[in-house]
Amino acid sequence: MKITRRQLRQIILKEFKRGDIGGIDISDIGTTPPLEEPQKSGGGGGGKIHQLVRVNFDPGSEFNPASYTKVLIDMSPNSPFAKMKEIYNGFSNQTKNALYQMFPGGASEEDQDNTWLLRSEYMNLLNTMDDAVPTGGDYEYFTVFHPEYASGENKMKLLDLYRQVAGYTPDEALLEEYEVIMHSASAMFG
């Protein structure tokens, strides 16, 4: 019978509460511990996203995890990214398409003021990444999904690299949403 650490911990705590520290309660022997619910594949990040930053550009280092550093992106309410998401979700499809195609001048007239708010929150978010970005050195922000022309056929290889550097399997939908918004906001600097 195989039990998890959590289940073992529960059994030990139960014994402590009973006062049977020195002995074994034989009523637990042979019973199957309750099964833990399996987690969905993907999403190991638990609703968190890291921005990976490539800092080593030596030839052949593109897929070397040691060539990257990471910074946790604050997704809490009122964080720069939460504000960016709220602004972005309020845009018309015309504006979303124009920003994604790096053509901010194509934003709809009713969204033009908010594109500047998106730019401001983007700058605030980038300022939270100062520790991950080398001073005076070259760096680039790593992406898996967006822009699409950069990821190409290597999405699985890029996801694997993300897992190695970040230490968890990301929620792919959350990562994709983050990257679309970040790419679109970067259009304001194009």
Beta strands, then each sheet from edge to edge (+ up, - down):
strand 1: 49-54
strand 2: 68-73
strand 3: 140-141
sheet 1: 2+ 1- 3+
end
